Amino acid sequence: MLSKIKTATAAIVLSVGVLTISNANAAAPILSDMVANGQTPSLAPMLKQVLPAVVNISVKGKKDVKGFAIPDKFQFMFPGMGDMFGNNAQPQQREFQALGSGVIINAKDGLVVTNNHVVDDATEIKVQLKDGREFTAKLVGTDKHTDLALLKLKDASNLTQVELFDSDSLEVGDFAIAIGNPYGLGQTVTSGIVSALGRSGLNIENIENFIQTDAAINSGNSGGALINLNGQLIGINTAIMAPSGGNIGIGFAIPSNMVKTVTEQLLKYGAVKRGMLGVAGTELTADLAKNFGYDQSTGAFVNEVLKDSSAQKAGIKSGDIITAINGKKIKSFAQLRAEIATQRAGSEVKVTVFRDGSYKDFTVKIGDNIAAQKISADSSKEISPAFAGAALANAKDGGVEVTDIAKGSMAARFGLRKGDVITGVNRADVKNINDLKKNLERVKGQISAIRINRNGGTLYITLR
């Protein structure tokens, strides 16, 4: 079933619709007001304020394309072609163009939110308003874990912005309106309801807490907007379940509260400084709940509290059932993970747990995501066998620093030294450990050139 879940993006054209409203204090009348005044119920008055704020995004860039592998037993038939098509072939870069859409969330500063996959690998980003004006956009920051990106328009004026709704107050059955550009037809509006909340486990993104809707979403809607009857943004459309390739009434959107939290960090830091609670757990089952005297069916069961973690320092224990974060009900461990992952390291949250027949509140100061910042010498081989024996950490100014290295280890034999800062793999930059993992996975099985900053100079070490 998961293989039939697709990002709502056209194969070549990623056109998407997005919404914004010019003034929250001048919102169009909702349907109940129109009925009370004897008018014909219609979404048109609200949409007249929303549709002019839709922006189209066009991007240009280059992507690495791997050559096909020639089986070893046939290599003799292609002498001299190994570097181009063989198993050790380096990725070839190919130019691409794509289209998408974004939502203006701050008119004064010209800030636009969109999907990360719309602008991924882009070297040029252009944004066009409905009135025909076109602006160059600068990429402020991206977060691949939530598939969000923030852009800033250069020298833009007279913009409108969308008002973000509190998605935590959404309920199943609330009306939802999707705006996008399906199949390149042009700006299209569809309507439906909120079908479900807190959807996860779909393997669409790394952090999942989706709104599910039956408002028609098709290829081309990716990055578009999901709004309520007041023209407020409740989510960014990102994927559909499409066994036949088209809409079957099951679409997924990133909640507006997650959009708000992520874009605030992208604006301030250029990246998301993701926090960590420090617990390992599982979904709550009926048997677990019964065995622990808990009469509810929702929550996150804590199997383990990590040593010296924020959770341990606050007093959370294994066997606790986490029921709420900052008063918001937690329905599953996947939802708990999504809630914590969008909290900035250093922020404080109130965690409510069920323990020994009663509820207890703990104030937890969210810690740094240590797993994303440091890798021990014992586990570095999981990134690449060539790195076995090297302790790694995110460098202060970008890159991955070798903080220690075991004598005689594989990493030492390949030429890594303590104090080296890894800044690239082949032609791809490396800003942190996650980048290093991603780029090494992309060239797995090939000879790779690792770019290193050593004592102020740059050198390359080749790894197989």
N, C-alpha and C positions, 0 to 999 in steps of 0.2 A: 504493500500500500504506500509505503514511504517513497518508493520509486516513482510514484505518480503524483508526487507533490512538486510543484514547480514554482520558481520565482515568477511573478507576474510580469515577465519581460519579453518583449518581442525578440526574435532571434537576431535581427540586425538592427531594428529600430526600437530603442527602449523608451519610446514616448510615454509620458505619464502625466496625468493631471494632478494639480494640487490646488488647494484653496487657501484663501485668505480673506479677511473682512477688513474694511477700512476703518471702522470705528466701533468698538464694542458698545458704546453708549448710544449708537444709532442703528442698532440691529433691526432687521425687518420683523414685522409682526409674525408670531408663530401661528400655527393653524387654528388653535383654539380661539385666539383673538379675532381671526378672520371670520370664523363661524359665528362668534358672538355679535359681530358687526354686520352680519348678513352677506358677507362676501363669499365668493366661491373659493373653497380651500385650494391652495396652490403653493408650491415651493418656489415659484418664479420670483416673488419679491425678495426672498432671501438670496436666491442664486444670483440675482442681478448685482448684489453687493459682493458675492464670493467669486464668481467666475472671472471678473476683470483682473483678479490678483493671481491667476494661474500663470506660472512661468514655464517656458520650455528650455531645456538644457541640451546643448549640443557639445560633444566632446571629441577630441582627437588624441591619439596616443599610439603607443607601441606595446605589443604583447609578445612574450617569449612563446615560440611554437617549437615543440620538440620535433626533431627528425625521426623518421620511422627506423626501428631497429632491424638490422639484417642478422638472421640466425648465424651463429658462428660457423656452422658447416657449409654455409654458402658465401662466406666472406671472400674466398679465393676467386669467386666469379666477378667481384667488384674491386679489383686492385686500385688502391689510392682513393677509394670512395668512403673509407671508414670515418674520416673526420667530418664528412658531410651527412652521411646517412647511417653510419654504424652505431653500435651500442654505446660508444663513447662520444657520439656527436654532441656538440654544444647546442643549446637552444638557439633557434634563429628568431630574430625580432621581425614582427610583421606589423605594419601600420593598420590602424582601425579607426572607424568613426562610429559614433553611436548617439542616440537621442534619448532624452529622459525629461523629467519634470521635477520641480521643487516647490516648496512652500516658503513664502516670505514670512518669517516669524518676528522680524524686527525691521520696520520700515525705515526708522531713523538711521540705523547703521548698515542697512542693506544686507541683512543676514538671511540666508536661504538654507533650509534643511532639505535633504534628499536622501536617497539610498546610497550607501557606499558603493554598491556594485554598479551604479550608474556612472560614477566618476572614477572608478578604480583604474589605475594605470594611465589616467588622462594627463596629457602634457598641455592641453589647451581646453579651457572651459568657457563657453559662451552661454549667456542667459538672455532669452528674448521674452519681453512682456507682451501681453495681448494687444497693446496699442502699437506694437511694431518696434518699439525701442529695444536696442540690443546692448548688452554690457558684457565686458570681460569679467570673469569671476575668479577670485583667488580661493584656493582650498585652505580653509582655516584648520581643519582637522578631520580625521575619520575614526570610526570605531567599527572594525569588522565583526566584532562579537555581537553587535546589535544591528549591523548593516545600516548604520547611519553616517552621514557626512554633513559637515557645515561649510557653506560657501559665503563669501563676502563679495558683493557687487562693487565695482570700482566706479566712483563718480556718479552714483545713481541718486535720483531725487524723485519726489512725488510718487512714492511707493505706497502700497497698502499692505497691511499685515493681518495674519490670522490670529484670532484669539484662541489660546489653548484651553481646552476643557479639562476638568479634573477627572481623568479616566478611572480613578479609584471609585468614583460614585456611579459609574455605569452599571446598568442592570440588564440581564437577559430580557429581551423584548423591547428595549429602547430602539427607536427608529435610527437608521444609519443610511447615509447617502455617500456614494463613492463617485469621485470625479477623476476622469482620466482620458487617455487617448488609445482605446483598444484597437489593435491592428492598424494603427495609423489613420483611422477614420477621422480624427479630429476630436475636439473636446466633447466628452460624452458624460452624461449624468445618469446614474442608476440608483435605485433605492431598495432598501430592505430593512432588516432589523439586526440587532446584536444577537447572534445565535448562541454564543458561548463565550466565557471569559477564562483567562488563565490557561490557554491551550499551550502544551509543551510536548517534548518528546517527538517532535516532527522531523528533527535533524535538518531544519532549514537554516537556522542560525545557531551560534554557540550558546547564546542566552535567549531563552524563549519564554514569553509570557503573553501570547498573542490574544488579540480580540478576534473571534470568528464571526463572520457576517455572511448573509446570503445575498447582499447587494452584488449585482453582477460585476465580476472582475475577470478580465481576460488578459491575454498577452498584450503588453503595452501599458497596463495600468500600474506597473511596478513603480513605487515611489510616489504614487498618487495619494490623494487625501480621502480620509473617511471623516465625515462631519455629522453633527446632529442637526436638528431642525432649526436651531438658532445660528447656524453657520459657524459653529465652533469646531475646532479640530479635535477629534477624539482618537485618531490614529493615522499612521502612514501605511498604506497598503503595500504589502511586500511579497505575498505568495498566494498560490491557489492550489487546491487539489483538483487535478485535471486528468483523469484516466483516459479521456478522449481528446485531450489537448485544448478543450474549451471550457467555458464556465459550467459548473454543475451546482452552483450555489454554496460552495464552501471556499471562502477566501479568508486570508489572515492579515491582520494589521498590527503594527507596533504601537502599543498604547501611548497616548500623548504625554503621560507622566514620565515614561521612560525617555521619550523624545526630549522633554524639558531637562531632565537630569543630565543626560548625555551631552546635549548641546551646550549647556552651561559650562560643563567641564572642558569641552572642546574649545569654547571661546576663551576660557581662562588659561588653560594649559596647553592647548593644541592636541591633547590626547586625553583619554579617560584614565584617571588614577584610581583604578579599581581596588576596592577594599576586600577584606576577608574576615569572616566571623570566626573561623577556626573550629568548625564542627564537620564531622562526616556523618551521613545519615541515610535514611531511606524513606520511601513513601509509607504512610500510615495505613495498615491493613485493619480489617475488622477484628482479627484475632489479636493483633498487637494492642489495639485500643482496649479490648476486653480484658486482656491480661494485666494492663496497667490501670484498670479502673476508670478508663476514660469513656464517656458515653457519647462522644461525637465521632463523626466519620472523616473529618478533615484535620489536617495538621502535618507537621514534619517531625518524624521520629529521629532523635539524636542517638546514633550508635556509639560515637566516640567524640571526645573533646580533645583537640590537639594540645600538646604540652606548650605552656607559655603563650597560648593564643589569647586573643581578646575575650573569647567566650569563657575560657578557664579563669581568667583574671576577674571577670564579672560575676562568676559563681554558677554558670551553667554546667550541668552534669550530664553524663551519658545516662540514657533512660528518660530524659526530659522529652516532652512533646511540645514543640514550639507552635504556638497557636496564633500569634500576632506579632507584627513589626510596626512600631509606632501607632498601635491601635488598629492597624489594618489586618483583617483576618487572613491567615495563611492557610491555604487549602492543600498544599502539597510541598514536598521537598524541592521540587523543580521551581515552584514559585518563590520559595525562600531563597534559593540560589540567585534567581533573577533580581529579587528585591535587594539583596546584599550587594550583588555585583554592580548595581547602579549607584551605590552609595560611595561617596568619596572617602578614601583612606583618611582617618583622623576625625571623621564626623561621629556623632553620638546617636545611637538609636535605642529605643525602648523595646526590649524583647520580652514578650509574655510567654511563659511556659506553664504546662500542667505537670505537677509533680506531687505524688503522694496524696492525691485526692483534692488538691487545691491549686489555684492559679497564683503564680508569683511573677513579679516584674523585675527585670534587670536592666540597668543602663550600661550599654556596651559601647566602648570607643572602638570603632572599626579600625582594624590594623591593616598594614600594608599586605598586599598579596605576595607573600614571600615566595610562593611557588613560581611566580612569574618573574621574580627578581634575582633568585639565586638557584644554582644547580650545583650539587656537591660533586666531588671528584668521583664518587662511587656511581652516581646516576648519570653523569655526562655522556656515557656511552649510548644512552637512549636517544640522544640527539644525533650522534654519529659515532660509529666504532672508532673513528680516527681521533675523537675527542676524549676517549676513555682516559681517566686520570687527571683531567683538567677541571678545576673548580671554576664556575662561571658566574658572573653577576652583571646586571644591567649597569653600564657605565653612566656616570653622572651627566656627561655631555653627549650621550648617544653612543650606541654600539654596545658590544658585549666584552667585558673585561675578563681576562684570565687572572683570577685572584690567587690561584695556587696551582701547582702542577706536581704530580708524583714523579719521582726520579725513575727513569727507565720505563715510564708508561708509554702507551701508544701515542698519546698526544705529544709527549716529549720527543719521541722518535720522528714524528712528522714535522717537528721544528717549532712547535708552540713554546712560548716562554711566559713565565709569570710577569704580569704587567702589560702584556699584549692586549690591544683593543681591536676586536674584530669589527670591521665597518662595512664589509660587503661580501657577497658570494657571487662570483662572476661579475655581471654588470648590475646586479641588484643590490641596493643599499640595505644595510642591517642597522636598525635603530635600537633593537632590544632582543631579548632571548626568543620571543615569539616570532620575530622576523627571521632570526637565524634558523629556527626549526622549519618554518614555512619554506624558505628558500632552499634549504638542504633537501627537504622532502621533494621539491620540484625537480631537482637534478639528481635524485637518488639513482645510484648505479653508474653514474657518469664521472669523469674526471672533472673536478671543480677547482676553481682558483679562489682561495680565501684571501680577501684583502685585509691587511693588518696595519694598524698604526703602532709603531715601535720606536720609542724614544724620539717622537716628533717626526719620524720619517714613515713612508709608506712602502710596504713590500707585499708580495703575494706568496702564499704557500699552496701548492697543489695537492689535492686530496682525491683519492679514488673512493 
